[in-house]
């Protein structure tokens, strides 16, 4: 059985208030860790610019507070909580969820091996995909996107840009969060000592954070929500104290009029300081990205009644304190800790560091998740994915990515050594992701929700103009740190696009060079092909026809197994595929050929199974397919070519072993034979019955239900399948060597011969055979001219 999708989805469907409130509490530790630690560095970064200063008129501090309040209100609260969260993809959120939603409502996806049967999946929500009227704008927009490859490419690039910026945020957020939390040490020692302690302390915490990733968070995850809750209560209490003690009238600064006064006085300097104000909404995207772990209502309640009020009080409290303190030493001015009462600074420092670690952990896990989704949709090289928890789906660990993130995170921490440039870099990454979400949401409003184009335009103009303003303020600081996310995004974009392009061209080569059953029959007699005992599993990306790799194998080694399964493991544009819809099984050629095609479908957030359980489910699904098929009227189909090209029409949806309780069950053991029951009968191989004395080996049984009665031909086929399973399973994998075809442009040669080939050689193979024994694996070399 697949790993459970996690505690959160399991309970997300329940409507009880107890469940919703429990999920809301848990979401504080997973979703809001990054957003809740933003008060550590917002004011510090905003007033780090030389163009604005904290004057005695308080116009600057009041204007900044007004900007923070309305930015928090418009972007996280109005945009995400009340609008974007509704654009979920069967409960999942994030950039790729929006892209996947668009791919299902309009044929704009780039997954090559798409089948009509994929649209019958339960999570595809086919019944809710209502075609818009032919003359409507939505219909015209949908047709335009479907008919222009350039627009489809631009849509994919837009989604990849958002994804790359999320990965960049996974590098920058831990750095700025931990560095800002550790900056509180400046009040406990002299400046001369502080500069030698701050960076090493931050680096030690970051190294420990990344080094512990492979253990997973399930052992300490229960502490995340209490830590963030304690932090939120702490900053809101300190903020309330500062408001009452220093300036009870600070609430007047919430008026938008103070934004006007601020920009009027500071002009260009005030506009440039918006890059620091922007940091107050870092982590807002996590509300949508982590939607799959919680329910929509739980995230809305947690933000509206806990996070939002706490942040507003914290920022108001800092503003109230600063409005009465204008002679703060330059070394410590406008920081978070300066507004904390002196007796509470050490406890607050400890809580802040813990909250920063929790927030960093959430963004690191989210980075792992987004890379897994990209890899599933052929937009990122295959990487090793380790599931650190057998119960919670979202807890994964990717070793290669983890160490790359750690090195880059340490590099920016040591390289910048201050929150100003770290903030400039992080701010640009955050606002770019939000702009991408706004653009994709406008398409969702028209194409998926069938709302008026006026509403979509209003959405883009209203939210897009605000985000564009912050984007311009961040981009102007390119030389002051904002270049980092751009460089990171360009590098990851090149990797993703080269991999996607090479994978697509490789599939096109396979599709154009596939062979037919007639070819196999015609060369069989001339080559003297023999069938050997066992099951041969041929991995291919094709969902129809025989791969050229198999013809190459048969030509050079004229033998193949008594049972051959052409296996295609593919991802479909839905988050999850139900276990009962996992397999598509069909027959290639006539029944006596014992050639089968099996398509295994996974959603982009599904957990892939290990090889042992996978083999059992695969054989069991084929056995269930054999049992459910009727005997054809003629023993050998003369028109075998038609069988090949029409096989997809006759493929049958078969669930995993755990889903067909009333179907065939398979047992593998070394014990004595089980006796027959009244409800089931067993099929055993002759070798098991004859009890030949030999080394212990696993025996295979098919437990077949008595009703409905299985026909004799099917029983014979099941017998042969069982004997082949006992003889062993061999995996035949294609080892591709790619080269640009003659006449290709220099750019294509560079991408294929160097870029894609380099990525292919240094990435993992197909996901299921990572742990296969070498003795059971046969690699067939093929040269691909792409």
C-alpha positions in Angstrom: 0.0 0.0 0.0 1.2 3.5 -0.7 2.4 5.6 2.2 -0.4 7.5 3.8 -0.9 10.9 2.4 -0.4 12.3 5.9 -2.2 13.2 9.0 -3.5 16.4 7.6 -5.3 15.2 4.5 -6.8 12.4 6.5 -8.7 14.7 8.7 -9.1 17.6 6.3 -12.4 16.4 5.0 -14.0 16.4 8.4 -16.1 19.4 9.2 -16.1 19.4 13.0 -14.9 22.6 14.7 -12.5 20.5 16.9 -10.8 19.1 13.8 -10.6 22.5 12.1 -9.2 24.2 15.2 -6.6 21.4 15.6 -5.5 21.8 12.1 -5.3 25.6 12.5 -3.0 25.1 15.5 -0.8 22.7 13.6 -0.6 25.0 10.6 1.1 27.6 12.8 4.2 25.5 13.0 4.3 24.4 9.3 2.9 27.3 7.3 3.5 30.5 9.3 7.1 30.0 10.7 8.6 32.2 8.0 5.9 34.9 8.0 5.9 35.2 11.8 9.6 35.9 12.1 9.5 38.8 9.7 9.3 41.5 12.5 12.9 40.6 13.3 14.2 42.4 10.2 11.5 44.5 8.5 12.1 47.9 10.2 15.9 47.2 10.3 16.0 46.7 6.5 13.6 49.5 5.7 15.7 52.1 7.6 19.0 50.6 6.5 18.8 52.9 3.4 20.7 56.1 3.6 17.9 57.9 1.8 15.5 57.9 4.7 16.0 58.6 8.3 13.9 58.4 11.5 13.2 62.0 12.2 11.5 63.6 15.2 8.3 64.3 13.2 7.7 60.5 13.0 6.4 60.9 9.4 8.8 58.1 8.3 8.0 55.6 11.0 4.2 56.2 10.7 4.4 56.0 6.9 6.3 52.7 7.1 3.8 51.3 9.6 0.9 52.3 7.4 2.6 50.6 4.4 3.2 47.4 6.5 -0.4 47.3 7.7 -2.1 47.7 4.3 0.4 45.4 2.6 -0.4 42.7 5.2 -4.1 43.3 4.7 -4.2 43.4 0.9 -1.7 40.6 0.0 -1.8 37.8 2.6 -5.3 38.5 3.9 -7.4 39.6 0.9 -5.5 38.0 -2.0 -4.3 34.7 -0.5 -6.8 33.9 2.3 -10.0 34.9 0.5 -9.1 34.3 -3.2 -6.1 32.3 -4.1 -6.8 29.5 -1.6 -9.9 28.7 -3.5 -7.9 27.9 -6.6 -6.7 24.5 -5.2 -5.9 21.5 -7.3 -7.9 18.8 -5.5 -6.7 20.2 -2.2 -3.1 21.0 -3.3 -1.7 24.4 -3.7 1.4 26.2 -5.1 2.7 27.4 -8.5 2.6 23.9 -10.1 -0.9 23.3 -8.7 -2.1 26.3 -10.7 -0.2 25.2 -13.8 -1.6 21.7 -13.4 -5.2 23.1 -13.1 -4.7 25.0 -16.3 -3.3 22.0 -18.1 -6.4 20.0 -17.3 -8.9 22.7 -18.4 -6.9 23.5 -21.6 -4.5 21.3 -23.4 -1.4 23.3 -22.7 0.6 20.7 -20.9 3.9 19.3 -22.1 3.7 15.8 -20.6 4.3 13.6 -23.7 2.7 10.3 -22.9 -0.8 11.5 -22.2 -3.8 9.1 -22.6 -7.5 9.6 -22.8 -7.9 7.2 -19.9 -6.0 9.8 -17.7 -9.0 12.1 -17.9 -11.2 9.4 -16.3 -9.2 9.6 -13.0 -11.3 10.6 -10.0 -9.1 13.6 -9.1 -9.1 14.8 -12.7 -12.6 16.2 -11.8 -13.8 15.7 -15.3 -17.4 16.3 -14.2 -16.5 19.8 -13.1 -14.7 20.8 -16.2 -17.5 22.5 -18.0 -16.7 23.8 -21.4 -17.4 27.5 -21.8 -19.7 28.8 -24.5 -18.0 28.8 -27.9 -18.4 32.5 -28.4 -17.2 33.5 -24.9 -13.8 35.1 -24.2 -12.9 32.0 -22.1 -13.4 29.7 -25.1 -11.4 32.0 -27.4 -8.6 32.3 -24.9 -8.6 28.5 -24.4 -8.4 27.9 -28.2 -5.6 30.4 -28.6 -3.5 28.8 -25.9 -4.1 25.3 -27.3 -3.2 26.3 -30.9 0.0 28.3 -30.2 3.0 26.4 -29.0 4.8 29.6 -28.3 2.1 30.6 -25.7 2.3 27.1 -24.1 6.1 27.5 -23.8 5.7 30.9 -22.2 3.2 29.5 -19.8 5.6 26.8 -18.8 8.5 29.2 -18.5 6.3 31.4 -16.2 5.6 28.5 -14.0 9.3 27.5 -13.9 10.2 31.1 -13.0 7.9 31.0 -10.0 9.3 27.6 -9.1 13.0 28.7 -9.4 12.3 31.7 -7.1 10.7 29.4 -4.5 14.0 27.4 -4.6 15.9 30.6 -4.3 13.7 31.5 -1.3 14.7 28.2 0.2 18.3 29.4 0.2 17.7 33.0 1.3 15.0 32.5 4.0 17.0 30.3 6.4 20.0 32.8 6.1 18.0 36.0 6.8 15.8 34.4 9.5 18.6 32.8 11.5 21.0 35.8 11.0 18.3 38.2 12.2 17.5 36.1 15.2 21.2 35.8 16.2 21.6 39.6 15.7 20.1 40.0 19.2 23.5 39.1 20.6 24.6 42.6 19.8 23.0 43.8 23.1 25.0 41.3 25.2 28.5 42.2 24.1 30.6 45.0 22.6 30.5 45.7 18.9 34.1 44.6 18.5 33.2 41.1 19.8 29.8 41.0 18.3 31.0 41.1 14.7 33.2 38.0 15.3 30.3 36.1 16.9 27.3 36.8 14.8 28.3 35.2 11.5 29.9 32.0 13.1 26.9 31.5 15.3 24.5 31.8 12.4 26.6 29.4 10.3 26.7 26.8 13.1 22.9 26.9 13.5 22.5 26.6 9.7 24.9 23.7 9.4 23.1 21.9 12.2 19.7 22.6 10.6 20.7 21.1 7.2 22.7 18.2 8.8 19.6 17.0 10.7 17.4 17.0 7.6 17.8 13.3 6.9 16.3 12.4 10.2 13.1 14.1 9.2 10.9 16.3 11.4 8.3 13.7 12.5 10.2 13.3 15.9 10.2 16.9 16.8 7.4 18.2 14.5 4.9 18.3 17.4 7.0 21.1 18.9 6.8 23.4 15.9 3.3 24.7 16.5 3.9 25.5 20.2 7.2 27.3 19.4 5.6 29.5 16.7 2.5 30.1 18.9 4.8 31.1 21.8 6.7 33.4 19.5 3.5 35.0 18.2 2.1 35.5 21.7 5.5 36.9 22.8 5.7 39.6 20.0 2.1 40.5 20.3 2.4 41.0 24.1 5.6 43.0 23.7 3.9 45.1 21.0 0.8 45.7 23.2 3.1 46.7 26.1 5.0 49.2 23.9 1.7 50.7 22.5 0.3 51.3 26.0 3.6 52.4 27.5 5.1 54.6 24.8 2.4 55.7 22.3 -1.3 54.7 22.7 -2.2 56.9 19.7 0.0 55.0 17.2 -3.1 53.4 15.8 -3.7 56.6 13.9 -0.7 55.8 11.7 -2.8 53.0 10.1 -4.5 55.6 8.0 -3.5 55.4 4.3 -3.0 59.2 4.5 0.4 58.5 6.2 1.6 56.6 3.2 1.0 59.7 1.1 2.8 61.9 3.6 5.7 59.4 3.7 6.2 59.3 -0.1 5.7 63.1 -0.3 8.5 63.7 2.1 11.0 60.9 1.2 10.2 60.7 -2.6 12.8 58.4 -4.3 14.2 57.3 -0.9 10.8 56.2 0.3 10.2 54.3 -2.9 13.5 52.5 -2.6 12.7 51.6 1.1 9.7 49.7 -0.1 12.1 46.8 -0.7 12.5 46.5 3.1 8.7 47.0 3.8 8.1 44.1 1.3 9.7 41.7 3.8 6.7 41.9 6.0 4.9 39.4 3.7 7.7 36.9 3.2 6.2 33.5 3.7 2.7 34.4 2.5 3.1 32.1 -0.4 3.4 29.2 2.0 -0.3 29.5 2.9 -1.1 28.4 -0.7 1.9 26.1 -1.2 1.2 24.0 2.0 -2.5 23.8 1.4 -2.3 20.1 0.7 -1.3 19.4 4.3 -4.3 21.2 5.8 -7.8 22.4 5.1 -8.7 25.7 3.6 -10.7 26.8 6.6 -7.9 25.9 9.0 -5.4 28.1 7.2 -7.9 30.9 7.0 -8.7 30.7 10.7 -5.0 30.5 11.8 -4.1 33.6 9.8 -7.1 35.7 10.4 -7.4 35.2 14.2 -3.8 34.5 15.3 -1.1 35.4 12.8 -2.5 38.6 11.4 -3.4 40.3 14.7 -0.1 39.2 16.3 1.9 40.7 13.4 -0.1 43.9 13.4 0.4 44.4 17.2 4.2 43.6 16.8 4.7 46.2 14.1 2.6 48.8 15.9 4.5 48.1 19.1 7.9 48.7 17.4 6.6 51.8 15.8 5.2 53.1 19.1 8.6 52.6 20.8 10.6 54.2 17.9 8.2 57.1 17.8 9.5 58.1 21.3 13.1 57.2 20.7 15.0 59.2 18.1 18.5 59.1 19.6 19.2 55.4 19.3 22.9 54.7 18.7 23.6 54.1 15.0 25.0 50.6 15.7 21.7 49.4 17.1 19.0 51.6 15.7 15.6 50.4 14.3 16.2 46.8 15.2 13.6 44.4 16.7 15.5 43.8 19.9 15.8 47.5 20.8 12.1 47.6 21.4 12.2 44.5 23.7 12.3 45.3 27.4 15.9 44.7 28.6 14.9 42.0 31.2 13.2 40.0 28.5 15.9 40.1 25.8 17.5 36.8 26.6 14.3 34.7 26.7 13.0 36.5 23.6 16.4 35.8 21.9 16.1 32.1 22.6 12.4 31.9 21.4 13.4 34.0 18.2 16.2 31.5 17.3 13.8 28.6 17.8 11.1 30.3 15.7 13.7 31.1 13.0 14.8 27.4 12.9 11.1 26.3 12.6 10.5 28.8 9.8 13.6 27.7 8.0 12.7 24.1 8.3 9.3 24.7 6.7 10.8 26.5 3.7 13.5 23.8 3.3 10.8 21.0 3.3 8.8 23.1 0.9 11.8 23.3 -1.4 12.2 19.5 -1.4 8.5 19.2 -2.2 8.6 21.6 -5.1 11.6 19.9 -6.6 9.9 16.5 -6.3 6.9 17.9 -8.2 9.2 19.3 -10.9 10.9 16.0 -11.3 7.6 14.2 -11.5 6.5 16.5 -14.4 9.9 16.1 -16.3 11.0 19.6 -15.4 14.0 18.6 -13.1 16.6 15.9 -13.3 15.8 12.8 -11.3 17.1 12.9 -7.8 17.1 10.5 -4.8 14.0 11.1 -2.7 14.0 9.7 0.8 10.8 9.5 2.8 11.6 10.3 6.4 8.2 9.3 7.7 6.1 6.3 6.9 2.9 8.1 7.9 3.2 11.8 6.8 3.4 12.2 3.1 5.0 15.6 2.8 8.1 14.8 4.9 10.8 14.0 2.3 14.6 14.5 2.1 16.6 14.9 -1.0 20.3 14.5 -0.2 21.9 16.2 -3.2 19.5 19.2 -3.0 20.0 19.5 0.8 23.8 19.9 0.6 23.6 22.3 -2.3 21.1 24.4 -0.4 23.4 24.3 2.7 26.5 25.4 0.7 24.6 28.2 -1.0 22.9 29.3 2.2 26.3 29.5 4.0 27.8 31.3 1.0 25.2 34.1 1.1 25.4 34.4 4.9 29.2 34.7 4.9 29.3 36.8 1.7 26.7 39.4 2.8 27.1 39.4 6.6 24.2 41.8 7.1 20.4 41.6 6.9 20.2 44.5 4.4 21.6 42.7 1.4 20.0 39.4 2.5 16.7 41.2 2.7 17.1 42.7 -0.7 17.8 39.3 -2.2 14.9 37.6 -0.3 12.4 40.3 -1.1 12.9 40.0 -4.9 12.5 36.2 -4.7 9.3 36.6 -2.7 7.6 39.3 -4.8 8.5 37.4 -8.1 6.6 34.3 -6.9 3.6 36.5 -6.0 3.6 38.1 -9.4 3.7 34.7 -11.1 0.8 33.6 -8.9 -1.2 36.7 -9.9 -0.6 36.0 -13.6 -1.6 32.4 -13.4 -4.6 33.2 -11.2 -5.9 35.6 -13.8 -6.0 32.7 -16.3 -7.6 30.4 -13.8 -10.4 32.9 -13.2 -11.2 33.0 -16.9 -10.5 29.4 -18.1 -11.2 27.3 -15.0 -13.8 29.4 -13.1 -15.4 30.8 -16.2 -15.7 34.2 -14.6 -15.9 37.5 -16.5 -12.7 38.7 -18.1 -13.4 42.1 -16.4 -12.9 40.3 -13.0 -9.6 38.8 -14.2 -8.4 42.1 -15.4 -9.4 43.8 -12.1 -7.6 41.1 -10.2 -4.4 41.6 -12.3 -4.5 45.4 -12.2 -5.3 45.7 -8.5 -2.9 43.1 -7.0 -0.4 43.2 -9.9 0.1 47.0 -9.6 0.9 46.7 -5.9 3.3 43.8 -6.4 4.8 45.5 -9.5 5.5 48.5 -7.3 7.4 46.4 -4.7 9.1 44.5 -7.5 10.5 47.6 -9.0 11.7 48.8 -5.6 13.5 45.4 -5.1 14.9 45.3 -8.6 16.6 48.7 -8.3 18.8 47.1 -5.6 20.3 44.7 -8.1 23.9 45.5 -7.1 23.0 45.5 -3.4 22.1 41.8 -3.1 19.0 41.5 -5.4 21.3 39.9 -8.1 21.4 36.7 -6.0 17.9 35.3 -6.7 18.1 36.4 -10.3 21.4 34.4 -10.8 20.0 31.4 -8.9 16.8 31.5 -10.9 18.7 31.7 -14.2 20.8 28.7 -13.3 17.9 26.6 -12.2 15.8 27.7 -15.2 18.6 26.6 -17.5 18.8 23.2 -15.7 15.0 22.7 -15.8 14.5 23.8 -19.4 17.4 21.8 -20.7 16.2 18.7 -18.9 12.6 19.2 -20.0 13.6 19.9 -23.7 16.0 16.8 -23.8 13.4 14.6 -22.2 10.7 15.7 -24.6 13.0 15.1 -27.6 14.0 11.7 -26.3 10.4 10.7 -26.1 9.8 12.0 -29.6 12.7 9.8 -30.8 11.3 6.8 -29.1 7.8 7.4 -30.5 9.1 7.9 -34.1 11.3 4.7 -33.9 8.9 2.3 -32.2 8.4 -1.0 -33.9 5.3 -3.1 -34.4 4.3 -6.7 -33.5 4.5 -7.6 -37.2 8.2 -6.8 -37.1 8.7 -9.0 -34.0 6.8 -11.9 -35.7 8.7 -11.6 -39.0 12.2 -11.6 -37.4 11.4 -14.2 -34.8 11.7 -17.2 -37.2 14.8 -15.8 -38.9 16.7 -15.0 -35.7 15.6 -18.2 -33.9 14.2 -16.3 -31.0 13.7 -18.5 -27.9 11.7 -17.8 -24.7 13.4 -18.3 -21.3 11.8 -18.8 -18.0 10.9 -15.8 -15.9 9.3 -12.3 -16.2 11.1 -9.7 -18.2 10.1 -6.1 -17.4 11.0 -3.7 -20.1 11.0 -0.1 -19.0 9.8 2.4 -21.6 8.2 5.8 -21.8 5.9 4.7 -24.6 2.2 3.9 -23.9 1.8 2.2 -27.3 4.0 0.2 -29.6 7.3 -1.6 -28.9 10.3 0.6 -28.0 13.3 0.6 -30.3 15.4 -0.5 -27.4 13.6 -3.8 -27.3 14.2 -4.4 -31.0 17.9 -3.6 -30.5 17.9 -6.1 -27.6 16.2 -8.9 -29.5 18.4 -8.4 -32.6 21.6 -8.8 -30.6 20.4 -11.4 -28.1 17.6 -13.4 -29.8 15.8 -14.4 -26.6 13.4 -13.0 -24.2 11.4 -14.1 -21.2 8.3 -16.3 -21.3 6.3 -13.3 -19.9 7.3 -9.8 -21.0 5.8 -6.7 -19.5 6.4 -3.3 -21.2 6.2 -1.0 -18.2 5.6 2.7 -18.4 5.8 4.7 -15.2 4.4 8.2 -15.8 3.1 11.2 -13.9 -0.3 12.7 -14.6 -1.3 16.4 -14.0 -3.1 15.6 -10.7 -1.8 15.7 -7.2 -2.7 12.1 -6.3 -3.9 8.9 -8.1 -6.1 6.6 -6.1 -4.7 3.1 -5.5 -7.6 1.6 -7.3 -6.7 3.6 -10.4 -3.0 3.1 -10.2 -2.5 0.5 -13.1 -3.6 0.5 -16.7 -3.0 -3.0 -18.1 -3.4 -4.3 -21.6 -2.3 -7.1 -23.9 0.1 -6.7 -26.8 -0.8 -9.1 -29.6 -2.5 -12.4 -29.1 -3.1 -14.1 -25.8 -0.5 -16.8 -26.4 2.3 -14.3 -26.9 2.3 -13.5 -23.2 3.2 -9.8 -23.9 1.6 -7.2 -21.6 1.7 -3.5 -21.3 1.3 -1.9 -17.9 1.1 1.9 -17.4 1.6 2.9 -13.8 0.2 6.4 -13.0 1.4 8.6 -10.2 0.3 12.1 -9.3 3.0 14.8 -8.9 2.7 14.5 -5.1 2.4 10.7 -4.9 4.9 8.5 -3.1 6.6 5.9 -5.3 6.8 2.4 -3.9 9.9 0.4 -3.2 10.9 -2.3 -5.7 9.7 -5.4 -3.7 6.2 -4.1 -3.1 6.1 -2.7 -6.6 6.9 -6.1 -8.2 4.2 -7.8 -6.2 1.6 -5.2 -7.1 2.6 -5.3 -10.8 2.3 -9.1 -11.0 -1.0 -9.1 -9.1 -2.4 -6.4 -11.4 -1.6 -8.5 -14.4 -3.1 -11.5 -12.8 -6.3 -9.6 -12.1 -6.4 -8.3 -15.7 -6.1 -11.9 -17.0 -8.9 -13.1 -14.7 -11.2 -10.3 -15.8 -10.6 -10.7 -19.6 -12.8 -12.8 -21.7 -11.4 -15.4 -24.1 -11.2 -14.1 -27.7 -13.0 -16.1 -30.3 -9.9 -16.8 -32.3 -6.7 -18.1 -30.8 -4.3 -16.0 -32.8 -5.2 -12.6 -34.0 -4.1 -12.4 -37.6 -4.2 -8.6 -37.7 -1.6 -8.1 -35.0 -0.8 -4.7 -36.3 -4.2 -3.5 -35.4 -3.8 -4.9 -31.9 -0.8 -2.7 -31.4 -2.3 0.5 -32.4 -5.6 -0.1 -30.8 -4.3 -1.5 -27.5 -4.9 1.7 -25.6 -8.6 1.5 -26.3 -8.7 -1.9 -24.6 -6.5 -1.2 -21.6 -8.2 -1.9 -18.3 -7.9 0.0 -15.1 -6.7 -2.3 -12.4 -6.1 -1.3 -8.8 -3.3 -2.4 -6.4 -3.5 -5.6 -4.5 -5.0 -3.9 -1.5 -7.9 -2.5 -3.5 -9.4 -5.7 -5.1 -10.3 -7.7 -2.0 -12.7 -9.8 -4.0 -10.1 -10.4 -6.8 -6.9 -12.4 -7.1 -4.5 -12.2 -4.2 -0.9 -13.3 -4.3 1.1 -14.9 -1.6 4.9 -15.4 -1.4 6.3 -17.5 1.4 8.5 -20.4 2.4 5.9 -22.1 4.5 3.9 -25.2 4.0 1.0 -25.0 1.4 -2.2 -23.6 2.7 -5.3 -25.7 2.4 -8.1 -24.6 0.1 -11.1 -22.8 1.6 -14.6 -22.8 0.5 -14.4 -19.3 -0.9 -11.0 -19.4 -2.6 -8.8 -21.9 -4.4 -5.0 -21.7 -4.9 -3.0 -22.1 -8.0 0.5 -23.5 -7.4 3.3 -24.3 -9.8 4.3 -28.0 -10.5 7.6 -27.4 -8.8 5.9 -26.6 -5.6 3.7 -29.7 -5.8 6.6 -32.0 -6.6 8.6 -30.8 -3.6 11.9 -31.1 -5.3 14.7 -30.9 -2.7 16.7 -27.7 -3.3 17.7 -24.6 -1.6 14.9 -22.7 0.1 13.1 -20.3 -2.3 10.0 -18.3 -2.3 6.9 -20.0 -3.5 4.1 -18.1 -5.3 0.4 -18.7 -4.9 -2.5 -17.0 -6.6 -5.6 -17.2 -4.5 -8.5 -17.0 -7.0 -12.0 -16.4 -5.8 -14.5 -19.2 -6.6 -17.0 -16.7 -8.1 -17.1 -15.7 -10.9 -15.6 -18.8 -12.4 -12.3 -18.3 -14.2 -12.1 -19.8 -17.7 -9.7 -22.6 -18.5 -7.6 -20.5 -20.9 -7.2 -17.8 -18.2 -6.3 -20.4 -15.6 -3.6 -21.7 -17.9 -2.3 -18.1 -18.4 -2.3 -17.5 -14.7 -0.4 -20.7 -14.1 2.3 -19.6 -16.5 2.5 -16.1 -15.0 3.0 -17.7 -11.5 5.7 -20.0 -12.8 7.5 -17.1 -14.4 7.2 -15.1 -11.1 8.8 -18.0 -9.2 11.6 -18.2 -11.8 12.5 -14.6 -11.1 12.1 -11.0 -12.5 14.6 -9.3 -14.8 14.6 -5.6 -15.6 15.6 -4.5 -19.0 16.5 -0.9 -19.0 17.6 1.4 -21.8 20.9 3.1 -21.3 20.5 6.2 -23.5 23.4 8.1 -25.1 22.2 11.3 -26.6 23.6 13.2 -29.5 22.2 16.0 -31.6 21.3 14.8 -35.1 23.2 16.0 -38.2 22.3 19.5 -39.4 21.3 20.7 -36.0 22.0 24.3 -35.0 24.9 25.2 -32.7 22.5 26.0 -29.9 20.7 22.6 -30.2 24.1 20.8 -30.2 25.1 22.7 -27.1 21.9 21.8 -25.3 21.8 18.1 -26.3 25.5 17.1 -26.5 26.6 19.0 -23.4 23.8 20.3 -21.3 21.3 17.4 -21.4 24.0 14.7 -21.6 25.7 16.1 -18.5 22.5 16.2 -16.6 21.5 12.7 -17.7 24.9 11.2 -16.7 24.7 12.8 -13.2 21.0 12.1 -12.4 19.3 9.1 -11.1 17.6 6.5 -13.4 13.9 5.8 -13.5 12.4 6.1 -10.0 11.4 2.5 -9.4 14.6 0.5 -10.0 16.9 2.5 -7.7 17.4 -0.4 -5.3 17.3 -3.2 -7.8 20.0 -5.9 -7.5 22.5 -5.6 -10.3 22.1 -9.4 -11.1 18.5 -8.8 -12.1 19.1 -5.7 -14.3 20.1 -5.7 -17.9 21.0 -2.4 -19.5 20.7 -2.0 -23.3 22.7 0.8 -24.8 21.1 3.0 -27.4 22.3 6.1 -29.2 19.6 8.7 -29.6 20.0 11.3 -32.4 17.8 14.1 -31.1 
